[in-house]
């Protein structure tokens, strides 16, 4: 009887261990992060924010642009200056922005490398528009990072 009792006891212990392992496996699999897809980095590399964005008339149909960015300049691919010619009296902030001219500059062309976060660039326009709506777009070397958009601003040449 002793041998039979030991065998029954061993089977009971074995069954309890199997049940415990199954419950632990179920508990660990059920408490996963719950998010589908690959993990994303916490610091969002390659994102940029415009600290300043300014434009002033520079004479002879030219516009002087200046701006400064916040972000890792080593991950900045390019800056795009977008312009939309508008009628002089068309100050419509809620109208859709439809740029008619885009100028793309690499980070190196604007001197935005390493510690430098500020740039200046002059663009001469060919049309006779008196006013322009414009914005800056910062593009990251990370292709999935969102563009850093400045607010759409209005400036008058005359």
VENDA-V817737 format. One record per run of one state. SS is the DSSP state (H for helix, E for strand, C for the rest). FROM is the first residue (numbers start at 1). TO is the last residue. If there is no record, write none. Layout:
SS:FROM:TO
SS:FROM:TO
This chain:
C:1:1
H:2:30
C:31:48
E:49:59
C:60:61
E:62:70
C:71:72
H:73:75
E:76:86
C:87:100
E:101:106
C:107:117
E:118:124
C:125:130
E:131:140
C:141:147
E:148:149
C:150:152
E:153:156
C:157:158
